[in-house]
């Protein structure tokens, strides 16, 4: 399976985990967020973009997750009511942190908040099987201005 990550060009030459807090991890818990499609990766960027706008130099990273690599699945049905709400981020961060700490798998599939039928894939670079995840290449990415205006 190929997953996608859109990032600033200066971070596009390797798989980089910042340790910044996000939906599925607390601060200093290092994971890499990816999406199942370029389109979902684009939307995730748009809703999370703050100080750097889409006029910056972005790249799409293509990442291969081997079909035989174990993936932990977080089913939407198993999550608490209103897990998508900003106030419930400590809940989803706790789930992600627990997954990282338990080292269950190198990959965690989670539901997208933006499009409920789509999935994001979180990578744990500290997992023993992470070396099986392959950075394939990066490609130029330009946000269509109509998405922002």
N, C-alpha and C positions, 0 to 999 in steps of 0.2 A: 504494500500500500504506500502511495506517495501522499505526504502531507506537506503543508505550506506554511511559511512564516514570512510576513512582510516586516522588514526592519530598516532602519537607517543604514545606508551603504557602509558606513564605517564599522558596523557590526555584522556584515553579511558574509565575511570570509570564513566563518566557523560557527559552530553551534555555541551560543553564548547565553549563560543564565545570570541575570543581574542580581537576583536576590531581592528585588523590589516586591513589595506586597501586591497581590492581585486577588482575583476571585477565588482561586483554589490554592493559594499559598500565603503564609504570613511573611513578614519582613525577615530577610536573611535565610529563608528556605529557598534554595536555588532549584528552579525548574525552568523548562523551556516550553512556552505555549506555541502550539501549532493548530492548524485547522484542516479539515478534510478537503476543502476546496480553496482555490484562489479567491473566489467571491466571498466566502465566509471570512477568510483572513483579511480581506479588504474591509469588510464591515466591522470586524473586531477592531481594526486600527482606527477607523473613523470614530467609533464611539469612545475609544480610550485615548485619543490624541489630545494632548493638553498644550504643553509649551511649544511643541514643534508641529507645525501645520503640514498639510499635504504638499506644500510647495517645496519641501526639503527633498533631498536625494534619497529615494527608497529603492530597495531591492527585494525580490521574492526569493526566498531560499526554498529549494526543493529537497525534501528529506525522505529517505526510504525506510519504512518500518517493515522488516521481514515478516512474511505471512505466518511463520512459525514462532515468532516472538510472542511471549505471553503478554497480554494486555488486560489490565484490571478494568472492569466496566462499572461505571457509576450510573445506575439506571435512574431515570427521572422519577419513576414510581417509588423508589426507596428514599427519596429526599423529603425533607420536611416541607409542609405547606409554605408557599411564598419564599422558597429558598433563593429565588432570583432577586429578591429585594435587597437594596443596599444595606439595610439594617441587619440583614442575615448573613452578611459576608463573613463574620467570625465563624459561623457554622460551616460554610463551605471551605473556608481556610483551614479549619480544624480537620475536616475530612481529608483535604489534600496533604496537610502536614503529617497526619497519621499514615497516609499511604507512603509518603517519602520515608518516614522514620521506620516503618515496618518493612521497607524494601520488598514489597510484594511483587513488583514488576517494574520494568524500565519505562512502561507506557501506561498512562491512565486515560481512558476515554470518558469524557464528561459531556453532558448536554450543553448546547449553546443557549445562552440567555436571549440572544438576539433572534435566532430562528429556532424554535423549539424542536423541530424535526431534524436538526443538524447537530454535528458533534465536533468538539475540539479534542485534541490529543495533547496531553501534557507529558513531557519527557523528563525523566529523572537522570541527570548526568552523573550522579554518584552511584547509580545502580550498577551491579556487576555485569549486567547484560547490555549496558548502554553502548558498548563498543560495537554491537551488532546493528545499531541504528546508523544509517549512512547519510552523510552530507553529500548530496549529489552535485549541486551547482547553485549559482544564484543568477537571477535574470533582472534586467531593469524593470521597475514598476513605477508607473505614473498614475496618480489619482485623477480621475475625471473631475474637473471643476464643478460639474453639476451636482456631484455628491455632497459637496460642501455648502454650496449656495443654496 
